[in-house]
Amino acid sequence: MLRGVAATMVVFVHIGLQLERLGYGTLDVNWLSSGVDIFFVISGFIMWVSVERRQGMSAGDFMRNRIIRIVPLYWLVTAGVLAIALTAPQLLKTTVFSAPHAIASFLFLPARHPVVTDQFWPLLVPGWTLNYEMLFYVLFAIAIAASRGSWRKRFALIAVFLTAVVLAGSALRGRIDVMNFYANPIIFEFLSGVVLGIIYMRHQFARSWTWLLAVAAGFIILRDGSILPFLGHASNLVGATLVVGGALYSRTLPIPGLKAVGDASYSLYLTHVITLAALAHFWRSGGLESLGPTAFTAVGVTVSILGAMFCYRLLERPMTQGLRRFWPTSPRKHLPAA
Protein backbone atom coordinates (compact mmCIF):
# COMPACT_ATOMS: atom_id res chain seq x y z
CA MET A 1 0.00 0.00 0.00
CA LEU A 2 2.88 2.33 0.75
CA ARG A 3 4.15 1.83 -2.80
CA GLY A 4 0.77 3.08 -3.99
CA VAL A 5 1.05 6.14 -1.75
CA ALA A 6 4.59 6.87 -3.00
CA ALA A 7 3.61 6.54 -6.66
CA THR A 8 0.58 8.79 -6.18
CA MET A 9 2.80 11.41 -4.54
CA VAL A 10 4.89 11.53 -7.72
CA VAL A 11 1.71 11.77 -9.82
CA PHE A 12 0.76 14.97 -7.98
CA VAL A 13 4.18 16.47 -8.74
CA HIS A 14 3.66 15.98 -12.46
CA ILE A 15 0.08 17.20 -12.25
CA GLY A 16 1.57 20.40 -10.83
CA LEU A 17 3.83 20.71 -13.87
CA GLN A 18 0.90 20.26 -16.25
CA LEU A 19 -1.14 22.86 -14.33
CA GLU A 20 1.67 25.37 -14.84
CA ARG A 21 1.78 24.62 -18.56
CA LEU A 22 -1.99 25.08 -18.76
CA GLY A 23 -1.64 28.50 -17.12
CA TYR A 24 -3.31 27.57 -13.85
CA GLY A 25 -0.32 28.30 -11.63
CA THR A 26 1.34 25.79 -9.35
CA LEU A 27 0.19 23.30 -6.75
CA ASP A 28 3.34 23.91 -4.70
CA VAL A 29 3.72 20.18 -4.05
CA ASN A 30 7.32 19.62 -5.09
CA TRP A 31 8.00 17.99 -1.73
CA LEU A 32 5.85 15.08 -2.91
CA SER A 33 8.73 14.08 -5.17
CA SER A 34 10.02 12.45 -1.97
CA GLY A 35 7.81 9.55 -3.01
CA VAL A 36 10.98 8.51 -4.90
CA ASP A 37 12.91 8.44 -1.62
CA ILE A 38 10.24 6.18 -0.11
CA PHE A 39 10.50 3.91 -3.17
CA PHE A 40 14.27 3.61 -2.76
CA VAL A 41 14.01 2.65 0.92
CA ILE A 42 11.28 0.12 0.08
CA SER A 43 13.48 -1.29 -2.68
CA GLY A 44 16.42 -1.83 -0.34
CA PHE A 45 14.12 -3.49 2.19
CA ILE A 46 12.45 -5.81 -0.33
CA MET A 47 15.73 -6.86 -1.94
CA TRP A 48 17.20 -7.84 1.41
CA VAL A 49 14.13 -9.66 2.73
CA SER A 50 13.48 -11.52 -0.53
CA VAL A 51 17.05 -12.87 -0.58
CA GLU A 52 17.00 -13.75 3.13
CA ARG A 53 13.80 -15.72 2.70
CA ARG A 54 15.25 -17.84 -0.08
CA GLN A 55 18.12 -20.01 1.06
CA GLY A 56 20.99 -20.16 -1.39
CA MET A 57 19.60 -17.71 -3.92
CA SER A 58 22.30 -17.20 -6.54
CA ALA A 59 23.34 -13.87 -7.99
CA GLY A 60 22.01 -15.10 -11.33
CA ASP A 61 18.57 -15.90 -9.94
CA PHE A 62 18.50 -12.53 -8.19
CA MET A 63 19.25 -10.64 -11.41
CA ARG A 64 16.80 -12.80 -13.33
CA ASN A 65 14.04 -11.81 -10.91
CA ARG A 66 14.95 -8.13 -11.15
CA ILE A 67 15.15 -8.12 -14.93
CA ILE A 68 11.77 -9.80 -15.29
CA ARG A 69 10.22 -7.40 -12.80
CA ILE A 70 11.67 -4.15 -14.12
CA VAL A 71 12.81 -4.37 -17.73
CA PRO A 72 9.86 -5.53 -19.93
CA LEU A 73 7.35 -2.84 -18.94
CA TYR A 74 10.01 -0.13 -18.89
CA TRP A 75 11.19 -1.07 -22.38
CA LEU A 76 7.61 -1.21 -23.62
CA VAL A 77 6.65 2.22 -22.28
CA THR A 78 9.98 3.71 -23.40
CA ALA A 79 9.39 2.30 -26.88
CA GLY A 80 6.02 4.05 -26.87
CA VAL A 81 7.65 7.37 -26.01
CA LEU A 82 10.24 6.79 -28.74
CA ALA A 83 7.49 6.11 -31.28
CA ILE A 84 5.74 9.36 -30.35
CA ALA A 85 9.03 11.27 -30.57
CA LEU A 86 9.56 9.92 -34.10
CA THR A 87 6.02 10.25 -35.43
CA ALA A 88 4.31 13.04 -33.48
CA PRO A 89 6.96 15.08 -31.65
CA GLN A 90 4.55 18.02 -31.31
CA LEU A 91 2.75 16.05 -28.60
CA LEU A 92 5.84 16.05 -26.40
CA LYS A 93 7.11 19.00 -24.43
CA THR A 94 10.84 18.32 -24.23
CA THR A 95 11.41 14.81 -25.57
CA VAL A 96 13.25 14.61 -28.89
CA PHE A 97 14.94 11.73 -30.67
CA SER A 98 18.67 11.31 -30.21
CA ALA A 99 20.09 7.88 -31.04
CA PRO A 100 22.80 7.81 -28.32
CA HIS A 101 20.32 9.08 -25.74
CA ALA A 102 17.72 6.50 -26.80
CA ILE A 103 20.23 3.63 -26.61
CA ALA A 104 21.38 4.76 -23.16
CA SER A 105 17.73 4.93 -22.06
CA PHE A 106 17.10 1.30 -22.96
CA LEU A 107 20.35 0.15 -21.32
CA PHE A 108 19.70 1.96 -18.01
CA LEU A 109 22.78 4.13 -18.53
CA PRO A 110 22.55 7.74 -17.34
CA ALA A 111 22.90 10.26 -20.16
CA ARG A 112 22.20 13.95 -20.30
CA HIS A 113 18.85 14.88 -21.78
CA PRO A 114 19.27 16.38 -25.27
CA VAL A 115 16.95 19.30 -24.43
CA VAL A 116 17.06 19.68 -20.65
CA THR A 117 20.83 19.37 -20.58
CA ASP A 118 21.24 19.92 -16.85
CA GLN A 119 19.40 16.65 -16.14
CA PHE A 120 20.30 12.99 -16.67
CA TRP A 121 16.82 12.07 -17.88
CA PRO A 122 16.11 9.10 -20.16
CA LEU A 123 13.43 9.10 -22.87
CA LEU A 124 10.86 8.17 -20.24
CA VAL A 125 11.74 10.83 -17.68
CA PRO A 126 10.78 8.89 -14.48
CA GLY A 127 13.24 6.23 -15.62
CA TRP A 128 16.12 8.21 -14.10
CA THR A 129 15.35 6.46 -10.83
CA LEU A 130 15.61 3.06 -12.52
CA ASN A 131 19.19 3.86 -13.49
CA TYR A 132 19.96 3.97 -9.76
CA GLU A 133 17.85 0.86 -9.18
CA MET A 134 19.73 -1.18 -11.79
CA LEU A 135 23.07 -0.08 -10.34
CA PHE A 136 21.87 -1.20 -6.91
CA TYR A 137 20.71 -4.55 -8.30
CA VAL A 138 24.08 -5.22 -9.93
CA LEU A 139 25.97 -4.33 -6.75
CA PHE A 140 23.56 -6.45 -4.69
CA ALA A 141 24.08 -9.42 -7.03
CA ILE A 142 27.86 -9.08 -6.73
CA ALA A 143 27.50 -9.01 -2.95
CA ILE A 144 25.41 -12.20 -3.07
CA ALA A 145 28.05 -13.96 -5.14
CA ALA A 146 30.94 -12.79 -2.94
CA SER A 147 29.35 -13.27 0.48
CA ARG A 148 28.97 -17.07 0.21
CA GLY A 149 25.82 -17.11 2.34
CA SER A 150 27.02 -14.79 5.10
CA TRP A 151 24.47 -12.04 5.64
CA ARG A 152 26.98 -9.94 7.54
CA LYS A 153 29.48 -10.07 4.70
CA ARG A 154 26.71 -9.35 2.19
CA PHE A 155 25.63 -6.27 4.12
CA ALA A 156 29.22 -5.06 4.52
CA LEU A 157 29.86 -5.45 0.79
CA ILE A 158 26.66 -3.58 -0.15
CA ALA A 159 27.59 -0.74 2.22
CA VAL A 160 31.13 -0.57 0.83
CA PHE A 161 29.96 -0.69 -2.78
CA LEU A 162 27.40 2.09 -2.38
CA THR A 163 29.84 4.27 -0.46
CA ALA A 164 32.52 3.69 -3.10
CA VAL A 165 30.13 4.75 -5.86
CA VAL A 166 29.31 8.05 -4.15
CA LEU A 167 32.95 8.76 -3.27
CA ALA A 168 34.15 7.91 -6.77
CA GLY A 169 31.39 10.01 -8.26
CA SER A 170 32.30 12.97 -6.09
CA ALA A 171 35.99 12.64 -6.93
CA LEU A 172 35.52 12.25 -10.68
CA ARG A 173 32.48 14.41 -11.39
CA GLY A 174 34.68 17.21 -12.78
CA ARG A 175 36.41 14.85 -15.21
CA ILE A 176 33.76 12.26 -16.10
CA ASP A 177 30.37 13.83 -16.66
CA VAL A 178 28.29 10.76 -15.76
CA MET A 179 29.84 10.80 -12.29
CA ASN A 180 27.68 13.85 -11.57
CA PHE A 181 24.79 11.39 -11.62
CA TYR A 182 26.41 8.70 -9.49
CA ALA A 183 27.73 11.15 -6.89
CA ASN A 184 24.19 11.59 -5.56
CA PRO A 185 23.95 10.34 -1.94
CA ILE A 186 20.32 9.41 -2.64
CA ILE A 187 21.61 5.88 -3.24
CA PHE A 188 22.24 5.53 0.50
CA GLU A 189 18.46 5.23 0.80
CA PHE A 190 18.83 1.70 -0.60
CA LEU A 191 21.23 0.96 2.25
CA SER A 192 18.75 2.36 4.75
CA GLY A 193 16.15 -0.04 3.40
CA VAL A 194 18.61 -2.91 3.74
CA VAL A 195 19.14 -2.00 7.41
CA LEU A 196 15.37 -2.05 7.92
CA GLY A 197 15.34 -5.48 6.28
CA ILE A 198 17.97 -6.79 8.67
CA ILE A 199 16.03 -5.48 11.67
CA TYR A 200 12.77 -6.88 10.32
CA MET A 201 14.20 -10.37 9.76
CA ARG A 202 16.02 -10.62 13.09
CA HIS A 203 13.97 -8.71 15.63
CA GLN A 204 10.31 -9.06 16.45
CA PHE A 205 8.42 -5.91 17.35
CA ALA A 206 4.75 -5.90 18.24
CA ARG A 207 2.52 -4.32 15.62
CA SER A 208 0.81 -1.26 17.02
CA TRP A 209 -0.92 1.93 15.97
CA THR A 210 1.87 3.72 17.84
CA TRP A 211 4.18 3.11 14.89
CA LEU A 212 2.02 5.50 12.88
CA LEU A 213 3.73 8.26 14.85
CA ALA A 214 6.96 7.34 13.08
CA VAL A 215 5.14 7.46 9.73
CA ALA A 216 3.71 10.88 10.57
CA ALA A 217 7.10 12.17 11.73
CA GLY A 218 8.68 10.89 8.54
CA PHE A 219 6.18 12.71 6.35
CA ILE A 220 6.65 15.91 8.38
CA ILE A 221 10.40 15.73 7.76
CA LEU A 222 9.85 15.02 4.06
CA ARG A 223 7.49 17.99 3.87
CA ASP A 224 9.98 20.37 5.49
CA GLY A 225 13.43 19.05 6.27
CA SER A 226 14.42 22.43 7.67
CA ILE A 227 12.59 21.63 10.91
CA LEU A 228 15.65 19.48 11.73
CA PRO A 229 18.45 21.57 10.25
CA PHE A 230 21.20 19.30 11.59
CA LEU A 231 20.06 16.61 9.13
CA GLY A 232 21.01 18.73 6.14
CA HIS A 233 20.81 16.77 2.89
CA ALA A 234 20.04 13.59 4.85
CA SER A 235 16.56 14.81 5.77
CA ASN A 236 14.86 12.87 2.96
CA LEU A 237 16.75 9.70 3.88
CA VAL A 238 15.68 10.00 7.52
CA GLY A 239 12.11 10.93 6.64
CA ALA A 240 11.65 8.10 4.14
CA THR A 241 13.21 5.59 6.54
CA LEU A 242 10.80 6.62 9.31
CA VAL A 243 7.85 6.30 6.93
CA VAL A 244 8.82 2.81 5.74
CA GLY A 245 9.97 1.59 9.15
CA GLY A 246 6.81 2.83 10.84
CA ALA A 247 4.62 1.27 8.16
CA LEU A 248 6.33 -2.12 8.62
CA TYR A 249 5.22 -2.41 12.24
CA SER A 250 1.99 -0.48 12.28
CA ARG A 251 -1.35 -2.18 12.06
CA THR A 252 -2.74 -2.26 8.54
CA LEU A 253 -5.05 0.61 7.78
CA PRO A 254 -8.22 -0.62 6.02
CA ILE A 255 -8.14 1.77 3.08
CA PRO A 256 -10.29 0.37 0.25
CA GLY A 257 -8.51 0.18 -3.11
CA LEU A 258 -5.08 1.22 -1.84
CA LYS A 259 -3.67 -2.30 -2.11
CA ALA A 260 -4.78 -2.40 -5.75
CA VAL A 261 -3.00 0.90 -6.36
CA GLY A 262 0.06 -0.56 -4.66
CA ASP A 263 -0.03 -3.62 -6.90
CA ALA A 264 -0.14 -1.32 -9.93
CA SER A 265 2.37 1.17 -8.52
CA TYR A 266 5.13 0.34 -11.03
CA SER A 267 2.71 0.77 -13.93
CA LEU A 268 1.47 3.98 -12.33
CA TYR A 269 4.99 5.33 -11.92
CA LEU A 270 5.95 4.62 -15.53
CA THR A 271 2.75 5.57 -17.35
CA HIS A 272 1.37 8.58 -15.50
CA VAL A 273 3.56 11.16 -17.26
CA ILE A 274 2.21 9.98 -20.63
CA THR A 275 -1.36 9.89 -19.33
CA LEU A 276 -1.11 13.40 -17.91
CA ALA A 277 0.51 14.80 -21.06
CA ALA A 278 -2.30 13.31 -23.15
CA LEU A 279 -4.91 14.68 -20.75
CA ALA A 280 -3.36 18.16 -20.88
CA HIS A 281 -3.37 18.07 -24.70
CA PHE A 282 -7.04 17.02 -24.68
CA TRP A 283 -7.84 19.64 -22.04
CA ARG A 284 -6.28 22.42 -24.08
CA SER A 285 -7.59 21.36 -27.49
CA GLY A 286 -11.07 20.81 -26.06
CA GLY A 287 -11.19 24.28 -24.52
CA LEU A 288 -11.69 22.91 -21.02
CA GLU A 289 -9.49 25.47 -19.24
CA SER A 290 -12.60 27.10 -17.76
CA LEU A 291 -13.18 24.00 -15.62
CA GLY A 292 -10.26 25.07 -13.48
CA PRO A 293 -7.26 23.43 -11.82
CA THR A 294 -9.26 21.43 -9.27
CA ALA A 295 -11.12 19.60 -12.03
CA PHE A 296 -7.89 18.90 -13.92
CA THR A 297 -6.25 17.59 -10.76
CA ALA A 298 -9.16 15.30 -9.94
CA VAL A 299 -9.41 13.98 -13.48
CA GLY A 300 -5.63 13.65 -13.72
CA VAL A 301 -5.32 11.51 -10.59
CA THR A 302 -8.30 9.38 -11.62
CA VAL A 303 -7.21 8.65 -15.18
CA SER A 304 -3.59 8.07 -14.11
CA ILE A 305 -4.63 5.42 -11.57
CA LEU A 306 -7.21 3.79 -13.83
CA GLY A 307 -4.78 3.72 -16.73
CA ALA A 308 -2.13 2.17 -14.50
CA MET A 309 -4.52 -0.53 -13.30
CA PHE A 310 -5.40 -1.44 -16.89
CA CYS A 311 -1.68 -1.47 -17.73
CA TYR A 312 -0.95 -3.70 -14.75
CA ARG A 313 -3.67 -6.21 -15.54
CA LEU A 314 -3.32 -6.27 -19.32
CA LEU A 315 0.45 -5.85 -19.72
CA GLU A 316 2.63 -5.86 -16.62
CA ARG A 317 1.23 -8.88 -14.80
CA PRO A 318 0.83 -11.12 -17.89
CA MET A 319 4.35 -10.26 -19.10
CA THR A 320 5.86 -10.92 -15.69
CA GLN A 321 4.05 -14.22 -15.23
CA GLY A 322 4.87 -15.36 -18.76
CA LEU A 323 8.57 -14.57 -18.43
CA ARG A 324 8.78 -16.35 -15.08
CA ARG A 325 7.42 -19.49 -16.72
CA PHE A 326 9.73 -19.08 -19.72
CA TRP A 327 12.80 -18.32 -17.59
CA PRO A 328 12.37 -20.25 -14.33
CA THR A 329 14.73 -20.26 -11.38
CA SER A 330 16.01 -23.40 -9.71
CA PRO A 331 13.81 -24.56 -6.80
CA ARG A 332 14.66 -22.94 -3.50
CA LYS A 333 13.60 -23.62 0.05
CA HIS A 334 11.79 -20.65 1.57
CA LEU A 335 12.46 -19.50 5.09
CA PRO A 336 9.49 -18.74 7.34
CA ALA A 337 8.24 -15.19 7.10
CA ALA A 338 9.64 -12.85 9.72
Salt bridges, closest charged atoms under 4 A:
GLU52 OE2 - ARG154 NH1 3.10
GLU52 OE1 - ARG202 NH1 2.74
ASP61 OD2 - ARG332 NH2 2.92
ASP177 OD2 - ARG112 NE 2.63
ASP263 OD2 - LYS259 NZ 3.32
GLU316 OE2 - ARG69 NH1 2.71
